[in-house]
Amino acid sequence: MPIPIPNQGEKEKEFIQRCMTDDKMVSEYPDTDQRYTVCRTQIKGSK
């Protein structure tokens, strides 16, 4: 399963929360800071 991407109309805070708790993300990025950075990169890349 790929890294989550923001849904159309999804607020940044909502996406970060969803991305941070995604099972695949938690298993691939157990370090919270690293996972947060990946999630932030995803949302910045979608704009």
C-alpha positions as CSV (number, residue, x, y, z in Angstrom):
1,M,0.0,0.0,0.0
2,P,1.4,3.4,-1.0
3,I,1.9,6.4,1.3
4,P,-1.4,8.2,1.9
5,I,-2.2,11.2,-0.2
6,P,-4.5,14.1,0.8
7,N,-8.1,13.7,-0.3
8,Q,-9.7,16.6,-2.2
9,G,-10.9,19.2,0.2
10,E,-9.2,17.5,3.2
11,K,-7.6,20.0,5.6
12,E,-3.9,19.8,6.3
13,K,-4.5,18.9,10.0
14,E,-7.0,16.2,9.1
15,F,-4.6,14.7,6.6
16,I,-1.6,14.7,9.0
17,Q,-3.7,13.0,11.6
18,R,-4.9,10.3,9.1
19,C,-1.4,9.9,7.7
20,M,0.2,9.6,11.2
21,T,-2.1,6.8,12.3
22,D,-2.1,4.9,9.0
23,D,-1.1,1.2,9.7
24,K,1.3,1.1,6.8
25,M,3.0,4.3,7.8
26,V,3.3,3.2,11.4
27,S,5.0,0.0,10.4
28,E,7.3,1.6,7.8
29,Y,8.1,4.6,9.9
30,P,8.0,3.7,13.5
31,D,9.8,6.9,14.5
32,T,7.2,9.5,15.0
33,D,9.4,12.4,13.8
34,Q,10.3,10.6,10.6
35,R,6.7,9.7,9.9
36,Y,5.6,13.3,10.5
37,T,8.2,14.5,8.0
38,V,7.0,12.0,5.4
39,C,3.4,13.1,5.9
40,R,4.3,16.8,5.7
41,T,6.2,16.1,2.4
42,Q,3.1,14.4,1.0
43,I,0.8,17.3,1.7
44,K,3.3,19.9,0.4
45,G,3.8,17.8,-2.8
46,S,0.0,17.8,-3.4
47,K,-0.3,21.6,-3.5
